[in-house]
Amino acid sequence: RRFKGVTLMPNIGYGSDKKTKYRSPTGFYKFLVRCPADLEMLLMHNEKYAVEIAHSVGAKKRKEIVARADQLRLQVTNRFARMRAKENE
């Protein structure tokens, strides 16, 4: 029995479809990158995984990661984080 005004509890029916579980709305899986060498693992998987740069990475390494990701045709989710306004243009 369900009472009025009671918040719904998580049940088995609220789960995601197994085919689309852990995917972003763009259709990619996230892959956390901490250094440019991590991108080499995604060499053949550029249509399945999107790169997300870790928050502890500095601006200089971020530029290297974004440049290498462009060469490998990888999508970077937080591409413009920690970039100055002049450099973005």
DSSP file (Angstrom, degrees, kcal/mol; ACC not computed):
  #  RESIDUE AA STRUCTURE BP1 BP2  ACC     N-H-->O    O-->H-N    N-H-->O    O-->H-N    TCO  KAPPA ALPHA  PHI   PSI    X-CA   Y-CA   Z-CA
    1    1 A R              0   0    0      0, 0.0     2,-0.5     0, 0.0     0, 0.0   0.000 360.0 360.0 360.0 143.2    0.0    0.0    0.0
    2    2 A R        -     0   0    0      4,-0.0     2,-0.2     0, 0.0     0, 0.0  -0.955 360.0-145.9-119.7 128.2    1.2    3.5   -0.9
    3    3 A F    >   -     0   0    0     -2,-0.5     3,-1.2     1,-0.1     2,-0.1  -0.626  27.0-102.3 -91.6 150.6    0.3    6.6    1.2
    4    4 A K  T 3  S+     0   0    0     -2,-0.2     3,-0.1     1,-0.2    -1,-0.1  -0.424 102.3  18.3 -68.1 141.3   -0.2   10.0   -0.2
    5    5 A G  T 3  S+     0   0    0      1,-0.3     2,-0.4    -2,-0.1    -1,-0.2   0.466  88.5 131.4  82.3   1.2    2.7   12.5    0.1
    6    6 A V    <   -     0   0    0     -3,-1.2    -1,-0.3     1,-0.1     2,-0.1  -0.726  61.9-115.1 -90.1 135.1    5.3    9.9    0.8
    7    7 A T        -     0   0    0     -2,-0.4     2,-0.2     1,-0.1    -1,-0.1  -0.416  35.8-106.9 -68.8 143.5    8.5   10.2   -1.2
    8    8 A L        -     0   0    0     -2,-0.1    -1,-0.1     1,-0.1     3,-0.0  -0.460  29.1-135.1 -73.9 138.9    9.1    7.3   -3.5
    9    9 A M        -     0   0    0     -2,-0.2     2,-0.3     1,-0.1    -1,-0.1  -0.604  31.6 -93.8 -89.4 152.8   11.9    4.8   -2.6
   10   10 A P        -     0   0    0      0, 0.0     2,-0.2     0, 0.0    -1,-0.1  -0.519  52.5-179.8 -68.5 128.8   14.4    3.5   -5.1
   11   11 A N    >   -     0   0    0     -2,-0.3     3,-1.5     1,-0.0     4,-0.1  -0.719  43.7 -97.1-122.6 173.2   13.2    0.3   -6.6
   12   12 A I  G >  S+     0   0    0      1,-0.3     3,-1.1    -2,-0.2    -1,-0.0   0.773 115.9  65.4 -62.4 -28.4   14.4   -2.2   -9.2
   13   13 A G  G 3  S+     0   0    0      1,-0.2    -1,-0.3     0, 0.0     0, 0.0   0.566  86.4  70.0 -75.2  -8.3   12.3   -0.6  -12.0
   14   14 A Y  G <  S+     0   0    0     -3,-1.5    -1,-0.2     2,-0.0    -2,-0.1   0.444  75.6 114.6 -88.6   0.8   14.2    2.8  -11.9
   15   15 A G    <   -     0   0    0     -3,-1.1     2,-0.1    -4,-0.1     3,-0.1  -0.195  67.7-108.2 -71.8 162.2   17.4    1.3  -13.4
   16   16 A S        -     0   0    0      1,-0.1     2,-0.1     2,-0.1     5,-0.1  -0.445  40.4 -89.0 -84.1 160.8   18.9    2.3  -16.8
   17   17 A D    >>  -     0   0    0     -2,-0.1     4,-0.8     1,-0.1     3,-0.7  -0.467  35.3-125.9 -65.8 140.8   18.9    0.1  -19.8
   18   18 A K  T 34 S+     0   0    0      1,-0.2     3,-0.3     2,-0.2    -1,-0.1   0.820 107.9  55.9 -62.6 -31.2   22.0   -2.1  -19.9
   19   19 A K  T 34 S+     0   0    0      1,-0.2    -1,-0.2     3,-0.0    -2,-0.0   0.825 118.4  31.7 -70.2 -30.6   22.9   -0.9  -23.4
   20   20 A T  T X4 S+     0   0    0     -3,-0.7     3,-1.5     3,-0.1    -1,-0.2   0.307  86.2 130.5-111.4   8.1   22.9    2.8  -22.4
   21   21 A K  T 3< S+     0   0    0     -4,-0.8     3,-0.1    -3,-0.3    -3,-0.0  -0.389  77.8  10.5 -66.6 140.5   24.0    2.5  -18.8
   22   22 A Y  T 3  S+     0   0    0      1,-0.3     8,-0.6    -2,-0.1     2,-0.3   0.527  98.9 129.5  69.1  10.5   26.9    4.9  -17.8
   23   23 A R  B <   -A   29   0A   0     -3,-1.5    -1,-0.3     6,-0.1     6,-0.2  -0.684  56.9-126.4 -93.9 149.1   26.6    6.8  -21.1
   24   24 A S    >   -     0   0    0      4,-2.8     3,-2.0    -2,-0.3    -1,-0.1  -0.403  35.6 -99.4 -80.6 167.2   26.3   10.6  -21.4
   25   25 A P  T 3  S+     0   0    0      0, 0.0    -1,-0.1     0, 0.0    -2,-0.0   0.742 123.8  62.7 -61.1 -21.1   23.5   12.1  -23.3
   26   26 A T  T 3  S-     0   0    0      2,-0.1     3,-0.1     1,-0.0    -3,-0.0   0.608 119.8-109.3 -79.0 -10.6   25.8   12.5  -26.3
   27   27 A G  S <  S+     0   0    0     -3,-2.0     2,-0.3     1,-0.3    -1,-0.0   0.497  78.9 118.2  98.7   5.4   26.3    8.8  -26.5
   28   28 A F        -     0   0    0     21,-0.0    -4,-2.8    -6,-0.0    -1,-0.3  -0.723  60.8-127.4-104.3 153.8   29.8    8.5  -25.2
   29   29 A Y  E     -Ab  23  49A   0     19,-2.4    21,-3.2    -2,-0.3     2,-0.2  -0.765  34.5-113.5 -89.2 145.7   31.3    6.8  -22.1
   30   30 A K  E     - b   0  50A   0     -8,-0.6     2,-0.4    -2,-0.3    21,-0.2  -0.585  28.3-169.8 -81.0 142.4   33.5    9.1  -19.9
   31   31 A F  E     - b   0  51A   0     19,-1.9    21,-2.6    -2,-0.2     2,-0.4  -0.961  17.4-138.6-133.0 115.3   37.2    8.4  -19.7
   32   32 A L  E     - b   0  52A   0     -2,-0.4     2,-0.4    19,-0.2    21,-0.2  -0.587  19.4-164.1 -79.9 128.4   39.2   10.3  -17.1
   33   33 A V  E     + b   0  53A   0     19,-2.5    21,-2.5    -2,-0.4    24,-0.1  -0.943  22.4 169.3-118.6 131.5   42.6   11.5  -18.2
   34   34 A R  S    S+     0   0    0     -2,-0.4    -1,-0.1     1,-0.3    31,-0.1   0.585  72.6  16.8-112.4 -18.6   45.4   12.7  -16.0
   35   35 A C  S >  S-     0   0    0     22,-0.1     3,-1.6     1,-0.0     4,-0.4  -0.976  80.8-105.6-149.9 159.9   48.3   12.9  -18.4
   36   36 A P  G >  S+     0   0    0      0, 0.0     3,-1.2     0, 0.0     4,-0.4   0.790 114.6  65.9 -60.1 -27.0   48.7   13.0  -22.2
   37   37 A A  G >  S+     0   0    0      1,-0.3     3,-1.1     2,-0.2     4,-0.3   0.768  88.4  68.0 -66.2 -24.6   49.9    9.4  -22.3
   38   38 A D  G X  S+     0   0    0     -3,-1.6     3,-1.0     1,-0.2     4,-0.3   0.759  88.3  66.9 -64.8 -23.6   46.5    8.2  -21.1
   39   39 A L  G X  S+     0   0    0     -3,-1.2     3,-1.4    -4,-0.4    -1,-0.2   0.761  83.4  72.5 -69.7 -23.7   45.0    9.3  -24.5
   40   40 A E  G X  S+     0   0    0     -3,-1.1     3,-1.2    -4,-0.4    -1,-0.2   0.773  87.3  63.9 -64.9 -24.3   47.0    6.6  -26.3
   41   41 A M  G <  S+     0   0    0     -3,-1.0     3,-0.4    -4,-0.3    -1,-0.3   0.776 100.3  52.9 -67.2 -24.9   44.6    4.0  -24.8
   42   42 A L  G X  S+     0   0    0     -3,-1.4     3,-0.7    -4,-0.3    -1,-0.3   0.161  72.6 116.9 -96.6  18.7   41.8    5.5  -26.7
   43   43 A L  T <  S+     0   0    0     -3,-1.2     3,-0.3     1,-0.3    -1,-0.2   0.882  88.2  26.5 -55.3 -44.1   43.5    5.4  -30.1
   44   44 A M  T 3  S+     0   0    0     -3,-0.4    -1,-0.3    -4,-0.2     3,-0.2   0.405 116.2  64.6 -99.7   1.4   41.0    3.0  -31.6
   45   45 A H    X>  +     0   0    0     -3,-0.7     4,-2.0     1,-0.2     3,-1.3  -0.085  55.1 125.0-117.5  34.2   38.0    4.0  -29.5
   46   46 A N  T 34 S+     0   0    0     -3,-0.3    29,-0.3     1,-0.3    -1,-0.2   0.642  75.9  51.5 -73.2 -11.4   37.4    7.6  -30.5
   47   47 A E  T 34 S+     0   0    0     -3,-0.2    -1,-0.3    27,-0.1    -2,-0.1   0.471 115.6  40.0 -99.2  -2.1   33.7    6.9  -31.4
   48   48 A K  T <4 S+     0   0    0     -3,-1.3   -19,-2.4     1,-0.2     2,-0.4   0.727 111.1  49.6-112.7 -33.9   32.9    5.2  -28.1
   49   49 A Y  E  <  -b   29   0A   0     -4,-2.0    26,-0.5   -21,-0.2     2,-0.4  -0.871  59.4-155.7-116.4 142.8   34.7    7.2  -25.4
   50   50 A A  E     -b   30   0A   0    -21,-3.2   -19,-1.9    -2,-0.4     2,-0.3  -0.919  25.7-120.0-111.5 143.1   34.8   10.9  -24.6
   51   51 A V  E     -bc  31  76A   0     24,-3.1    26,-3.0    -2,-0.4     2,-0.5  -0.633  23.6-171.7 -85.4 134.6   37.8   12.4  -22.7
   52   52 A E  E     -b   32   0A   0    -21,-2.6   -19,-2.5    -2,-0.3     2,-0.3  -0.990  20.6-135.9-123.9 122.3   37.2   14.2  -19.4
   53   53 A I  E     -b   33   0A   0     -2,-0.5   -19,-0.2   -21,-0.2   -21,-0.1  -0.594  26.7-112.1 -80.2 134.0   40.3   15.9  -18.0
   54   54 A A    >   -     0   0    0    -21,-2.5     3,-1.4    -2,-0.3    -1,-0.1  -0.247  20.1-121.5 -64.2 151.7   40.8   15.4  -14.2
   55   55 A H  T 3  S+     0   0    0      1,-0.3    -1,-0.1     0, 0.0    -2,-0.1   0.710 107.9  62.5 -70.0 -19.2   40.3   18.4  -12.0
   56   56 A S  T 3  S+     0   0    0      2,-0.0     2,-0.3     0, 0.0    -1,-0.3   0.479  78.9 106.6 -86.0  -1.2   43.9   18.2  -10.6
   57   57 A V    <   -     0   0    0     -3,-1.4   -22,-0.1   -24,-0.1    -4,-0.0  -0.627  66.9-131.5 -82.7 134.3   45.5   18.8  -14.0
   58   58 A G     >  -     0   0    0     -2,-0.3     4,-1.9     1,-0.1     5,-0.1  -0.158  25.1 -99.4 -78.8 175.8   47.1   22.2  -14.5
   59   59 A A  H  > S+     0   0    0      1,-0.2     4,-1.8     2,-0.2     5,-0.1   0.860 118.3  53.6 -67.2 -37.6   46.6   24.6  -17.4
   60   60 A K  H  > S+     0   0    0      1,-0.2     4,-1.4     2,-0.2    -1,-0.2   0.924 112.5  43.0 -66.0 -44.4   49.9   23.6  -19.2
   61   61 A K  H  > S+     0   0    0      1,-0.2     4,-2.6     2,-0.2    -1,-0.2   0.837 108.9  60.0 -69.4 -32.8   49.1   19.9  -19.2
   62   62 A R  H  X S+     0   0    0     -4,-1.9     4,-2.7     1,-0.2     5,-0.2   0.901 102.8  51.8 -61.4 -40.5   45.5   20.6  -20.2
   63   63 A K  H  X S+     0   0    0     -4,-1.8     4,-2.3     1,-0.2    -1,-0.2   0.913 110.8  48.0 -61.8 -42.1   46.7   22.3  -23.4
   64   64 A E  H  X S+     0   0    0     -4,-1.4     4,-2.4     2,-0.2    -2,-0.2   0.910 112.5  48.7 -64.5 -42.3   48.8   19.3  -24.3
   65   65 A I  H  X S+     0   0    0     -4,-2.6     4,-2.4     2,-0.2    -2,-0.2   0.919 112.7  47.2 -64.8 -44.1   45.9   16.9  -23.6
   66   66 A V  H  X S+     0   0    0     -4,-2.7     4,-1.9     2,-0.2    -1,-0.2   0.896 112.5  50.0 -66.0 -39.8   43.5   19.0  -25.7
   67   67 A A  H  X S+     0   0    0     -4,-2.3     4,-1.5    -5,-0.2    -2,-0.2   0.927 113.5  44.7 -64.2 -44.4   46.0   19.2  -28.6
   68   68 A R  H  X S+     0   0    0     -4,-2.4     4,-1.9     1,-0.2    -2,-0.2   0.870 110.5  55.2 -68.1 -36.0   46.7   15.5  -28.6
   69   69 A A  H  <>S+     0   0    0     -4,-2.4     5,-3.1     1,-0.2     4,-0.3   0.865 105.7  52.6 -64.8 -35.8   42.9   14.7  -28.3
   70   70 A D  H ><5S+     0   0    0     -4,-1.9     3,-0.8     3,-0.2    -1,-0.2   0.883 107.4  51.8 -66.1 -37.6   42.3   16.8  -31.4
   71   71 A Q  H 3<5S+     0   0    0     -4,-1.5    -2,-0.2     1,-0.2    -1,-0.2   0.887 113.7  43.4 -64.1 -38.4   45.0   14.8  -33.3
   72   72 A L  T 3<5S-     0   0    0     -4,-1.9    -1,-0.2    -5,-0.1    -2,-0.2   0.410 113.4-119.9 -86.9   2.0   43.3   11.5  -32.3
   73   73 A R  T < 5 +     0   0    0     -3,-0.8     2,-0.3    -4,-0.3    -3,-0.2   0.907  59.0 155.4  57.8  46.0   39.8   13.0  -33.1
   74   74 A L      < -     0   0    0     -5,-3.1     2,-0.4    -8,-0.1    -1,-0.2  -0.786  44.3-122.4-101.1 146.4   38.6   12.5  -29.5
   75   75 A Q        -     0   0    0    -26,-0.5   -24,-3.1    -2,-0.3     2,-0.5  -0.755  20.8-154.9 -88.0 131.7   35.8   14.6  -27.9
   76   76 A V  B >   -c   51   0A   0     -2,-0.4     3,-0.7   -26,-0.2   -24,-0.2  -0.935   4.2-162.3-109.1 122.4   36.9   16.5  -24.7
   77   77 A T  T 3  S+     0   0    0    -26,-3.0     2,-0.3    -2,-0.5     3,-0.2   0.908  90.2  32.7 -73.3 -41.5   34.0   17.2  -22.4
   78   78 A N  T >  S+     0   0    0    -27,-0.4     3,-1.0     1,-0.2    -1,-0.3  -0.422  76.0 145.8-112.0  57.6   35.7   20.0  -20.3
   79   79 A R  T <  S+     0   0    0     -3,-0.7    -1,-0.2    -2,-0.3    -2,-0.1   0.839  70.3  43.2 -62.0 -39.2   37.8   21.4  -23.1
   80   80 A F  T >  S+     0   0    0     -3,-0.2     3,-1.3     2,-0.1    -1,-0.2   0.279  79.9 126.6 -99.0  11.5   37.7   25.0  -22.0
   81   81 A A  T <  S+     0   0    0     -3,-1.0     3,-0.1     1,-0.3    -3,-0.0  -0.503  82.5   4.9 -70.2 136.8   38.2   24.5  -18.2
   82   82 A R  T 3  S+     0   0    0      1,-0.2     2,-0.4    -2,-0.2    -1,-0.3   0.722  98.2 132.1  61.1  26.2   41.1   26.6  -16.8
   83   83 A M    <   -     0   0    0     -3,-1.3    -1,-0.2   -21,-0.1     2,-0.1  -0.865  57.6-120.1-104.8 142.9   41.7   28.3  -20.1
   84   84 A R     >  -     0   0    0     -2,-0.4     4,-1.3     1,-0.1     3,-0.1  -0.394  23.4-114.6 -77.1 159.0   42.1   32.1  -20.3
   85   85 A A  H  > S+     0   0    0      1,-0.2     4,-0.8     2,-0.2     3,-0.2   0.865 114.0  52.5 -63.7 -38.1   39.7   34.2  -22.4
   86   86 A K  H  4 S+     0   0    0      1,-0.2     3,-0.4     2,-0.2    -1,-0.2   0.868 107.9  51.5 -66.9 -36.4   42.4   35.3  -24.9
   87   87 A E  H  4 S+     0   0    0      1,-0.2    -1,-0.2     2,-0.2    -2,-0.2   0.773 102.0  60.4 -74.1 -25.3   43.6   31.7  -25.5
   88   88 A N  H  <        0   0    0     -4,-1.3    -1,-0.2     1,-0.2    -2,-0.2   0.803 360.0 360.0 -71.2 -28.1   40.0   30.5  -26.3
   89   89 A E     <        0   0    0     -4,-0.8    -1,-0.2    -3,-0.4    -2,-0.2   0.459 360.0 360.0 -81.7 360.0   39.6   32.9  -29.2
